[in-house]
């Protein structure tokens, strides 16, 4: 009697090729979720759904199925895809039954593929009994042998047992032992999917107008194989996690869910939503969106008779605001008639009272709290190549200092994105200082992000750095009328010079005035040269280069040092 072992032999899964994914027949739980059992005659066949997967003819001798009755295991890839490859550890066998005539008819045990596009079938393997034998088999009886590896390109894969006798039937057993059977110990099907998913997305920031990033976007994505990933990318990101299981067929569900963006910056920006199926086929859509995730800044103004709060929102803009006051902590705040005009909330009242404001932007962000007075210089002129220290103070309406709160700084060079420029904190008197490194002209943005009841506030300080250049005279002293050559190079502090160079002028000082005697254009590396013929009048003549403020070069009007030529 033949005993069929049921030990599971694991197949080592190789990485799927581009445009494909792999489905395993059995997962770690030992349950098949991807192959479908079919049984046309339950009286004749036993189909076991646990792993390994088995189909056997019934063991009672008196069970005889009719013509072309069959049972087996089918793998049908999702609509529009094909099973590209099959790696399978299996065992199939069949015996002669008493009605076999020259080994014709009777049982057929086979592995078979179908291609519905060409309506053709292909037996990848079948059990055929030799003339001098009573048994045939294929595969590994105990599941420990190597996997068969088939390139199949099929829309249906089946391992089955079939009664193919043209008349009558096939005995199912001899001496109560099944005459035919197939066992699948393990299998990996590589599915090829060349079709990208369908995608639609609505709501949240995709709708017209300004929106908070927390507003959900509804994403609907479908694919025959399901959706493996949904991601959104702007200055921030978002995703919908898809619970894919590659022991199921199809492995992933379709998506009809919501995602929100995180870590976004405010402003108008492109938002791209991308979905991918398990084979990696992507579909994307990109929209320009207006995102504002922060409530406005509020800066208490230094006034004497009215309450004034400067409110700014650099994305959607300020929509409304309300000023409230109270005379002491034991009183309730009372609202004052408030006007919003030119970015200022104003109300008649004592500016030294306990003040609270509520401010809302056009995206719906709202903040209520105490505005701070942010004292810092509006501008600071700094010599080329020198660092500087910014000083300021944070106080509340009655002058109470904001102690130990953080201040963050960014610096923006004309035409460039903001970059971190350091951080500091206030002392016990609410004062702070922040060292700003040497560099070009830039705007330093000091941000108090808010603390406790104090609202966030911002102060911009313009760092103005004059342009500079070296200068060299070919001669420092001449006799009579002679020509002197001047040359030098623009100092850049690491900033690029526009490709066409810079327009500069050479000036000489005569009779108490600086007079231009040469208009020049530098090279792209900042070098320049010119000459001047002195007329022989004795005296000392200072010469300098004047560099005006120009597009693409982040410095203010500046001058070189003077090179003095003495005429004897």
Secondary structure, DSSP 8 states (H G I E B T S, - for coil): -----------------TTEEEEESB-TTSBBBSSEEEES-TTTEEEE-BSSEEEEE-SSTT-EE-TT-EEEEEE---TT-EEEEEEEEEEEEEE--TT-BTTBSSEEEEEEEEETTTTEEEEEEEE---TT-SEEEEE-TTS-S--EEEEEEESEEEEEEEE--SSS-EE-EETTEESEEEEEEEEEEEEE-----EEEEESGGGSSSEE-TTS-EEEEEE-TT---EEEEESSSEEEEE----TTBSSSS--EEEEE--BS--SEEEEEEEEEE-TT--EEEEEEEEEE--S--EEEE---SSEEEEEEE-SSS-EEEEEEEEESSTTS--EEE--EEETTEEEEES-TTSEEEEEEEETTS-EEEEB-BEEEE-SEEEE-TT--EEEEEEEE-TTS-B--S-EEEEEEE-TTS--EEEEEEE--TTSEEEEEE-S-SSEEEEEEE--BTTB--EEEEEEEEEB-EE--EES-SEE-SS-EEEEEEEEE-TT----TT--EEEEEEEETTEEEEEEEEE--TTSEEEEEEE--S--EEEEEEEEE--BTTB--BSEE---EEEEE-
